[in-house]
Amino acid sequence: MTKQKTAVVIGVGPVAGLGGALCQRAAAENLHVIVAGRTQAKLETVVASINAAGGNASVVVTDTTSEEQVARLFTEAENIGPVDLAIYNAGNNMPGDILDMDSSYFEQAWRVGCFGGFLFAREALKKMQPRGNGTLLFTGASASLRGKDGFAAFTSAKAGLRTMAQSLAKGYGPKGIHVAQVIIDGGINGDRLRERMPERLEKAGEERFVGLEGLAELYLFLYRQPKNAWTHELDVRTHLENF
Ligand SMILES: NC(=O)c1ccc[n+]([C@@H]2O[C@H](COP(=O)([O-])OP(=O)(O)OC[C@H]3O[C@@H](n4cnc5c(N)ncnc54)[C@H](OP(=O)(O)O)[C@@H]3O)[C@@H](O)[C@H]2O)c1
């Protein structure tokens, strides 16, 4: 019997977050979703929501900055079925003035925002390359494209992730692997915003924040593209964004 193809999504938190929405959308595409992140209880809630909708998913608790854990993630995914879609969604926006910044703070932003992307991409490509097939996607932010006062750590990590993804696309596109990225230019309307900045949401209004459903559709649009018409980078914002 042919095994169901898998999607590995790392950087999953609440159901109403980008990671959660990407998992649900990939499951609706008939992929078995490997839901990966740091907090088991959140991952299990995402899996339960997928199962309730008739989809298949499993939890693999993984810190994306751990070389050993990321390798194990892909081994476990391939035991279920061939990894056809891999999404690097982890990110840790930690603003702060550089004079107040401990060196470990800067390094940690890079570890999650960039280095983890390298570990994840390497393991995904090891599995996909022999088959000459697969899609590897990265989540970017406004920080991928430009610096901003107070965001030196985060912007340097996201910009590094972006150019790494470009390099991989050039190297692995000819080998049949679609490497692409989605640059989200604006705040996301999800639990993170609701919990951390409810007043910002209240003041600006929901319309000013990028919707989860539309975002998840973009990733799946990239996944479904035929090999003779690939997009490498998409940028997305609300109609009200001043860019
Ligand atoms: N939120 C926004 O407004 C916004 C805007 C533009 C771009 N983005 C990008 O979108 C992506 C998702 O952000 P989100 O805010 O919507 O969050 P989310 O997808 O709901 O959750 C992301 C999850 O990543 C997990 N994570 C953090 N460090 C990790 C690590 N070392 N290993 C594994 N998982 C880790 C966190 O887990 P824990 O819950 O365990 O901490 C968090 O819940 C990020 O790449 C972010 O830069 C976000």
The ligand as a Gaussian input file, in Angstrom:
#p B3LYP/6-31G(d) Opt

LIG

0 1
 N        2.840000      37.320000      14.483000
 C        3.057000      38.250000      13.566000
 O        2.462000      39.337000      13.602000
 C        4.020000      37.981000      12.433000
 C        4.173000      38.937000      11.411000
 C        5.030000      38.656000      10.344000
 C        5.732000      37.455000      10.301000
 N        5.561000      36.561000      11.326000
 C        6.290000      35.280000      11.260000
 O        5.338000      34.229000      11.247000
 C        5.868000      33.086000      11.901000
 C        4.864000      32.588000      12.901000
 O        4.625000      33.559000      13.856000
 P        3.304000      33.639000      14.767000
 O        3.518000      34.841000      15.612000
 O        2.097000      33.541000      13.922000
 O        3.395000      32.385000      15.666000
 P        2.733000      30.909000      15.520000
 O        2.839000      30.449000      14.117000
 O        1.414000      30.884000      16.196000
 O        3.726000      30.103000      16.446000
 C        5.080000      30.025000      16.196000
 C        5.638000      29.090000      17.203000
 O        7.022000      28.910000      16.967000
 C        7.457000      28.278000      18.115000
 N        8.891000      28.351000      18.306000
 C        9.625000      29.375000      18.787000
 N       10.898000      29.008000      18.921000
 C       10.962000      27.721000      18.518000
 C       12.015000      26.769000      18.452000
 N       13.258000      27.069000      18.849000
 N       11.738000      25.526000      17.995000
 C       10.490000      25.196000      17.630000
 N        9.452000      26.050000      17.677000
 C        9.697000      27.292000      18.126000
 C        6.771000      28.961000      19.276000
 O        6.498000      27.947000      20.210000
 P        6.169000      28.210000      21.759000
 O        4.705000      28.518000      21.759000
 O        6.476000      26.913000      22.373000
 O        7.001000      29.336000      22.196000
 C        5.532000      29.550000      18.643000
 O        4.356000      29.090000      19.252000
 C        7.229000      33.507000      12.455000
 O        8.250000      33.091000      11.578000
 C        7.145000      35.022000      12.483000
 O        8.419000      35.643000      12.379000
 C        4.723000      36.797000      12.378000

